[in-house]
Amino acid sequence: MNTATDIGMIIHGIRLPITSEDVSPIIWQALESGKYEAKEARQVRKLLHTGDRVLELGAGIGVITAVMAQTPGVTIWSFDANPHTIELAERVAAANEIDNVTFRQGLLMSGAPETHSFYVRRDFWMSSMIESQGPYEDVIDIGSQNLEAFIAEHEVNVLVMDIEGAERDLLAAADLDGIDRVFMELHDHLYGLAGVRDIFASMNGHGFSYDPRNSSGPCVMFTRDDGTPRTYCEE
């Protein structure tokens, strides 16, 4: 559950200086109940190590970003195509005195830069590049940047994604050189189990293994692995 403060609420240990006017009723209810991104918050606390350089695609309102930023010595770059959520994420970072995150509105994709249509929805977690996903409030055209160039330039070694179905195509095309861990939310309601199979095949092709100890339901972790057996764990 969350708790109330003079600047809003606290969820997953993060101060959240937003109001019900900033988000849809469904998202506000999830925040009030403490269920908002609860699985992701639990898993990312185990994901990072001191010195990691993290690229987050799909910042949302910055809750998971802020949780990750609590790991000592990490540096995070966090992107979202939605200008409203980026503004909220920056507000959350300021309220939590976070200085190791750089937020940017934009898209990172493999290949040459292109202009894409992004469909903004009241429930911002449904905003995506998929028009058929449902009714939308606005559509914005946004130019992409090259993912591989950004990873190389900033020496990123951890990729975190919650991009509402776009992960299927991104991982099929991307070159993940330099990345040793990938954490993402799967969206089988958008691409079915066939899409999940495609993602696992792409990650296998990139040299990653599914990490069951750091995954929970649709929130999955892939890790580069040399095949060495792990110490037995009962959990």
Phi, psi and omega in degrees: 000153175274169174230150182274147174223178179287351178244019178129238181227168173241126179227130183054032180082007184250130174290135185234092184275058178233166181237175179295343178283342184276339185225171180286161178303323180295316180290321178299319178298318178296323178293314181297324182281346184083004182276346184300117177049037182294316179297316181299318181298320179295317186285320185290340176297334180264354190281320193259156177232158177307132178092354179297147177241112196249134169250120178251123176253115184099071184290331187058223179267011171088010180294307180294324176304313182294323176298314180296324183294345178286344176290124183301137171079010179268154174236134187231135168245125187235125183247146168209142180283341186272114183295330180292315182290328176298320178297318179294319180298320178294325177295318178296316179299318180296319181295333181258011177054044180270126181235012181247021179233135172247120179263141177218138171275125180164181179237135171247125182217157177288148176095185182293149179303138178220164175262130183236151174270131179240126187260115184269126181241154181303313171281095192301337180288354174259356177294138185193183175267010182257107182296323185284358183293338178151176180303146181226156182271331184202159173230131179238146175266131184220135180277142180269157170247160182282123183297311184298322179294321180294316179301315181293315183297321185258006178052046180289137177238352178230131178244127178239130185224135166216084191237031167051052173098339182290348181297331182299309181287323182298314183289332177293329185258340191285155169250116187258032176303134179094343181270132177247346176220139176230124178240131184211161169259128176278151182230069183293344176290346179257325183233007175069181179291336175297322177292321176299317178299319179298319181295315179297322179294319178297315181294323175299318178295332177277356179091022181254151175245146173295132183252098185292334183285341181240026179235155178208108180058233182283352178268104191239149179242136173241137184227141171290137190217140180265005177090000180289128179299147179269162172296138182301138180226129182281341182288000000 
